[in-house]
Every structure is written in C-alpha cells, then in structure tokens.
C-alpha cells in the first residue's frame, strides 16, 4: 500500500519513535515535584519546550503543550476572545478554516458573539484587503490558517498580520499543516499546531501565546502549562513531538523540493490522462506535498474505494464520501466541483515510482467508476416551453451533473436546461460544471420539490 494521506496524519518519524521510547523510561514522574525523578521529568519537559520554541520562532515561556491540536484551537480562540472582551465580541475567520476553528466560531455566535467569514478566491486564498475590510471597532480576534488542509493553498499570513497589527487586533494562526515545513512568517499573536501532522505522536497539540497578548483561560484554574492546558503533561509524547519537529525541519528544504516535483507531476499529468478533471488550489503558493483534483461524473466514495483496492490510500473533500453527506465547506467556498474529489498528500519519503504507479492506475479507476454510474438514469428529459428539463430528484451527487451532461449536447446554442435536484451538492457542482465547460449558469429557481438549476448553452 502507498499512503497518500499525509495531510490527515504523517507516519511516526523514526526520531520520534526513538525519543518516545527513551522518554518512557525517564519522563514518567510528575515534573512539578522536587524529588530526583520529578526534576528529571522537568528537565525533559523544559528541553522539549525550548526545542519547540526555537522551531516556532518564539520564547519558551510562550509555548503551551495541549492534548490535541483541536483543543489548542478551542483554547486559543476562547482565551483570546475572553481576554479582549472589553474591546468587543467580533471574530473574523476565513471561509476555509479547519472545522475546529469554524466550530469555535459557531460556539461564539451561539453565545451572542458576532462572526465575519471572509471569502476566498477560486484558488482558496484570502486577500489581506478583505480582512482589513472586515475589521470593526469591536473586533476582538482574527483567525487565519497558514495553509489549507484540503487543497494546500498557502495564505498571506504576513500581510494579514500586518493589517491586524495596525488595527490593534491579535491574529491567531492555525499552522497545523505548515509548521513542519518552516516557521510562520509575520507578526502574528497566537499560533496552534498538532504534532501528528509533522510526524510526531498523536495527542500533542501546540498553543503559542505571544507576550503582551491579552489572554484569559476559559476553564477552572490549573497550575500546569500556565493554566492554559490543565492536567498531567504527557512528557514522553511531548519529547517525541519536539524531537521530530527538529528532525523534519532539518530535512525540510531538500524534501520540499523533491515533493514539489512529484506533486507538480501529478498536477500536470492528471488532466492529460483523465478527461473532465479540474485541478484545484493555488498553482504556485501551495504546500509541497498536497495536490487536489475533482473528477466530473464520479462518486467520491466509490473512487476512493477503487483507488484503495489498487493499493493507494488517499482522501477526499467530496460531498459523496461516507464521512460527510454535505459538500466540503472548503470546496464550496472556492466554488469548485465537489463530487469526485481526490486529495493526494504525499508524506516525506514518497518515491517517484509510487507516484508513477498512481498515475498509471488512475485513468482506469476513474473510468470504472464512471461506467458504473452511467447505468442509472434520471427521468427522461422532457421539453417544457424552450427549456429541457432533467429530473434528478432523489439522486445523490454526481448523478444530477451526469444527467445534465447527457442531454446538453442536444440543446441548441442559446437554449437552457433546468435540472431538478434536491441533493445539496448540486448547488455547488452544477455551477462548477458550467465554469469548467464554459457555459452560463443562469441561477437557481424554486421548484415544487428541491430546486431548479438553470444552465444556458453558449457554445
């Protein structure tokens, strides 16, 4: 099997394994105690904090270790908002943040706070000017990921941090996807990350709060980790996380160049090998190992299973995967095709041979899934006045788009097709199909059941 899902989690780095095993023997005691075993554990914890701070580019006393990256995000957002409650209760996030950031934003709204979600372009990037426009007198905090977890697009963190700093608003950066590749540039105020994204053990998160940032932990007081992450520290895991971060950073420059070549190979050749494919995400400002593409007329879950049978473990932001029955919020915000989405994220050490093997099996895998989906059809197309009507009610993605494509060739230039559908993904996939095909998406109209999506043929 070839594991191509590094954006979800990276296999444990050999240095992390060695450090973890060694720390299990030395770091089991309570680091708050003054006896010999406690002092030894404290030395390990302090050394890990210093190593992590050096990698992040901050002071050791600004580093807090948490039980997960998600908890680091929740604690960071809640603590920063509480610390600046007198300034206001307005929070800014991008539309493509990780779900844990968006969940914190939803909780803030439910508690009476205000949230602005900044839109992104078709490549998945925000504009610093959009953050500047979103700032208000009562803005307490802004959040921005360093790079997107689904499509790899890097965000203009330094520019946004400058805008926020000028307004006196702290910026929290979710650096989970990028920290293993290098420090986050810019004058940010808070930072979060997760060790399993860079080859450390699961269960170690990172919260950095710069000195001078107003911060009030939103839980009962605890003497550990500056009161920001209560409970006994998992010192062996923390030591392994810090050791692996230092190790991957030492390898980052050479490995990044190698993985960029491999992902560029995929970006360039997939559209040539497979018809009706859109490669998504910024083509230049992107992480080294992530490439994402969407295939028309393909069920994402079926394609992932087909690729897995061929020996490849990949991921998807598709609305058709079993883990979620709603379109990916990232793909939706970008306005790109959600069905048939494949995210290939290469871990360090991926071989060129594995990439070539993937490119070799992909066309047939897509063709098999398309053939299986070609059999079931919607209700026969019917002429209603000057429009062709396709009934795809009750059909999940990508069937509405498939049925649209089947009849579109028979529609005269200037004619329209009304696709009746009640699957949420159609609201995203039909406009994306029009964008890919150079046709006009007229818009969505109410219908007796579901919605009617109107497309006009331009050529």
Residue pairs with C-beta under 8 A, 6 or more apart in sequence:
1 311
1 312
1 313
2 311
2 312
2 313
2 350
2 354
2 357
2 358
3 11
3 313
3 347
4 312
4 313
4 314
4 344
4 345
4 346
4 347
4 350
4 358
5 313
5 314
5 315
5 343
5 345
6 289
6 345
6 346
6 347
6 348
7 149
7 150
7 152
7 177
7 197
7 289
7 290
7 315
7 343
7 345
8 315
8 345
9 196
9 197
9 202
10 180
10 196
10 197
10 198
10 199
10 347
10 348
11 199
11 347
12 20
12 199
12 200
12 201
12 244
13 198
13 199
13 200
13 244
13 247
13 248
15 243
15 244
15 246
15 247
16 199
16 200
16 201
16 240
16 241
16 243
16 244
16 247
17 240
18 243
19 239
19 240
19 242
19 243
19 244
20 201
20 236
20 237
20 239
20 240
22 239
23 44
23 235
23 236
23 239
23 240
24 236
26 40
26 41
26 44
27 40
27 41
27 44
27 45
27 235
27 236
27 239
28 37
28 41
28 235
28 236
29 35
29 37
29 38
29 40
29 41
30 38
30 41
30 232
31 38
31 41
31 42
31 44
31 45
31 233
31 235
32 38
32 42
32 223
32 224
33 39
41 235
44 235
44 239
45 233
45 235
45 238
45 239
46 60
47 239
47 242
48 65
48 235
48 238
48 239
48 241
48 242
48 243
49 60
49 63
49 65
49 242
50 60
51 242
51 243
51 245
51 246
52 60
52 63
52 206
52 241
52 242
52 245
53 59
53 60
53 62
53 63
54 246
55 179
55 183
55 242
55 245
55 246
55 249
56 63
56 179
56 183
56 184
56 191
56 206
56 208
57 183
57 184
58 191
58 208
58 210
59 211
61 211
61 226
62 208
62 209
62 210
62 211
63 206
63 207
63 208
64 72
64 206
64 207
64 208
64 209
64 225
64 226
64 228
64 229
65 204
65 205
65 206
65 207
65 225
65 229
65 233
65 234
65 238
65 241
66 72
66 75
66 204
66 205
66 206
66 207
66 225
66 228
66 229
67 203
67 204
67 205
67 229
67 231
67 234
68 194
68 202
68 203
68 204
68 205
69 100
69 176
69 192
69 193
69 194
69 195
69 196
69 197
69 205
69 206
70 100
70 194
70 205
71 205
71 229
72 192
72 193
72 194
72 205
72 206
72 207
72 229
73 98
73 100
73 101
73 104
73 174
73 192
74 100
74 103
74 104
75 207
75 217
75 218
75 219
75 228
75 229
76 172
76 190
76 192
76 207
76 209
77 91
77 101
77 104
77 105
77 108
77 141
77 143
77 172
78 104
78 218
79 209
79 215
79 216
79 217
79 218
79 228
80 140
80 141
80 170
80 172
80 189
80 190
80 209
80 213
80 214
80 215
81 89
81 91
81 108
81 113
81 140
81 141
82 215
82 216
82 217
82 218
83 213
83 214
83 215
83 216
84 140
84 141
84 170
84 214
85 140
85 216
87 138
87 139
87 140
88 136
88 137
88 138
88 139
88 140
89 108
89 112
89 113
89 114
89 138
89 140
90 113
90 114
90 115
90 116
90 136
90 138
90 139
90 140
91 105
91 108
91 113
91 114
91 115
91 116
91 139
91 140
91 141
91 142
91 143
92 115
92 116
92 118
92 131
92 134
92 135
92 139
92 141
92 142
92 143
92 169
93 101
93 102
93 105
93 115
93 116
93 117
93 118
93 142
93 143
93 144
94 117
94 118
94 120
94 126
94 143
94 144
94 145
94 155
95 117
95 118
95 119
95 120
95 329
95 333
96 120
96 124
96 126
96 145
96 148
96 150
96 329
96 330
96 333
96 334
97 105
97 143
97 144
97 145
97 174
98 145
98 149
98 174
98 176
99 329
101 143
101 145
101 174
102 329
105 115
105 117
105 143
106 115
108 115
109 115
114 138
116 134
116 136
118 126
118 130
118 131
118 134
119 126
119 130
119 333
120 126
120 333
120 334
121 127
121 334
122 334
122 335
122 336
123 151
123 153
123 280
123 281
123 282
123 283
123 334
124 148
124 150
124 151
124 153
124 280
124 281
124 282
124 330
124 333
124 334
125 153
125 154
125 155
125 156
125 282
125 285
126 144
126 155
126 156
126 160
127 156
128 156
128 159
128 160
128 162
128 163
131 142
131 144
131 160
131 163
131 164
132 163
132 167
134 142
135 142
135 163
135 164
135 167
135 169
139 167
139 169
140 169
141 169
141 170
141 171
141 172
142 160
142 164
142 169
142 170
142 171
142 172
143 171
143 172
143 173
143 174
144 155
144 157
144 160
144 171
144 172
144 173
144 174
145 155
145 173
145 174
145 175
145 176
145 177
146 154
146 155
146 157
146 173
146 174
146 175
146 177
146 178
146 179
146 184
147 153
147 154
147 155
147 177
147 178
147 286
147 287
148 154
148 155
148 177
148 281
148 330
149 176
149 177
149 330
150 292
150 317
150 328
150 330
150 331
150 343
151 280
151 281
151 282
151 286
151 290
151 292
151 317
151 330
151 331
151 334
151 343
152 177
152 281
152 282
152 286
152 287
152 289
152 290
152 291
152 292
152 345
153 281
153 282
153 285
153 286
154 178
154 282
154 285
154 286
154 287
157 171
157 173
157 184
157 185
157 186
157 188
158 185
158 186
158 187
159 186
160 171
160 186
161 171
161 173
161 186
161 187
161 188
161 189
162 186
162 187
164 170
164 171
164 189
165 171
165 187
170 189
170 190
170 213
170 214
171 186
171 188
171 189
171 190
172 188
172 189
172 190
172 191
172 192
173 184
173 186
173 188
173 190
173 191
173 192
174 192
174 193
175 184
175 191
175 192
175 193
176 192
176 193
176 194
176 197
177 197
177 287
177 290
178 184
178 287
179 193
179 197
179 198
179 206
179 245
180 197
180 198
180 199
180 245
180 248
180 249
180 252
181 252
181 256
181 287
181 288
182 249
182 252
184 191
188 210
189 209
189 210
189 213
190 207
190 208
190 209
190 210
190 213
190 215
191 206
191 207
191 208
192 205
192 206
192 207
192 208
193 205
193 206
194 204
194 205
194 206
195 201
195 202
195 203
195 204
195 205
195 206
195 237
195 240
195 241
195 244
195 245
196 202
196 203
196 204
198 244
198 245
198 248
199 244
199 247
199 248
199 348
200 237
200 240
200 241
200 242
200 244
200 245
201 237
201 240
201 241
203 234
203 237
204 234
204 237
204 238
204 240
204 241
206 241
207 228
207 229
209 215
209 228
215 228
217 227
217 228
219 230
220 230
221 227
222 229
222 230
222 231
224 230
224 231
224 232
224 233
225 233
248 255
248 348
251 348
255 288
255 348
255 349
256 288
257 288
259 288
259 289
259 346
259 348
259 350
260 288
262 289
262 346
262 350
262 352
262 355
263 286
263 288
263 289
263 290
263 291
263 344
263 346
265 355
265 359
266 291
266 293
266 344
266 355
266 358
266 359
267 279
267 283
267 291
267 293
269 359
270 277
270 279
270 293
270 359
270 362
271 277
271 278
271 279
271 293
273 359
273 362
273 363
274 295
274 362
274 363
274 366
276 295
276 296
276 297
276 436
277 293
277 294
277 295
277 296
278 293
278 294
278 296
278 336
278 337
278 432
278 436
279 291
279 292
279 293
280 292
280 293
280 294
280 331
280 334
280 336
280 337
280 341
281 290
281 291
281 292
289 345
289 346
289 347
289 348
289 350
290 343
290 344
290 345
290 346
291 343
291 344
291 345
292 317
292 341
292 342
292 343
292 344
293 341
293 342
294 318
294 331
294 336
294 337
294 338
294 339
294 340
294 341
294 342
294 432
295 303
295 339
295 340
295 341
295 342
295 366
296 337
296 339
296 340
296 398
296 401
296 405
296 433
296 436
297 340
297 370
297 373
297 374
297 398
297 401
297 402
297 405
298 339
298 340
298 366
298 369
298 370
298 373
298 398
299 320
299 339
299 340
299 369
299 373
299 396
299 397
299 398
300 316
300 318
300 319
300 320
300 321
300 338
300 339
300 340
300 341
300 342
301 316
301 318
301 320
301 321
301 322
302 320
302 369
302 372
302 373
303 316
303 340
303 342
303 365
303 366
303 369
304 314
304 315
304 316
304 321
304 342
306 365
306 368
306 369
307 314
307 342
307 361
307 362
307 365
308 314
310 361
310 365
311 357
311 361
312 358
312 361
314 342
314 343
314 344
315 342
315 343
315 345
316 341
316 342
316 343
317 328
317 330
317 331
317 338
317 341
317 343
318 328
318 331
318 338
318 339
318 340
318 341
318 342
318 397
319 325
319 326
319 327
319 328
319 338
319 339
319 397
319 424
319 425
319 428
320 339
320 340
320 396
320 397
320 398
320 425
325 424
326 424
326 425
327 338
327 424
327 425
327 427
327 428
327 429
328 338
328 341
331 337
331 338
331 341
331 428
332 338
332 428
335 428
335 431
335 432
335 435
336 432
336 435
337 428
337 429
337 432
337 433
337 436
338 397
338 425
338 428
338 429
338 432
339 397
339 398
339 401
339 425
339 429
340 366
340 369
340 398
344 358
346 355
373 398
373 399
373 402
374 402
376 395
376 399
377 403
377 406
378 390
378 391
378 392
378 395
378 399
378 400
378 403
379 390
379 391
381 388
381 389
381 390
381 406
381 407
381 410
382 388
382 389
382 391
383 389
384 418
386 415
386 416
387 415
387 416
387 417
387 418
387 454
388 407
388 410
388 411
388 415
388 416
388 417
388 418
389 417
389 418
389 420
390 400
390 403
390 404
390 407
390 417
390 418
390 419
390 420
391 420
392 399
392 400
392 403
392 419
392 420
392 421
392 423
392 426
393 420
393 421
393 422
393 449
393 450
394 422
395 403
395 421
395 423
396 423
396 425
397 423
397 425
397 426
397 429
398 425
398 429
399 423
400 419
400 421
400 423
400 426
400 429
400 430
400 453
401 426
401 429
401 430
401 433
403 419
404 417
404 419
404 430
404 433
404 455
405 433
407 417
408 417
408 439
408 455
408 457
411 417
411 457
412 457
413 457
413 458
413 459
414 456
414 457
415 456
415 457
416 442
416 454
416 455
416 456
416 457
417 454
417 455
417 457
418 445
418 452
418 453
418 454
419 426
419 430
419 452
419 453
419 454
419 455
420 447
420 449
420 450
420 451
420 452
421 430
421 450
421 451
421 453
422 449
422 450
422 451
423 450
426 451
426 453
427 444
427 451
427 453
430 441
430 453
430 455
431 441
431 453
433 439
433 455
434 440
434 441
434 455
435 441
438 458
438 459
439 455
439 456
439 457
439 458
439 459
440 455
440 456
440 457
440 458
441 453
441 454
441 455
442 454
442 455
442 456
443 453
443 454
444 451
444 452
444 453
444 454
445 451
445 452
445 453
445 454
446 452
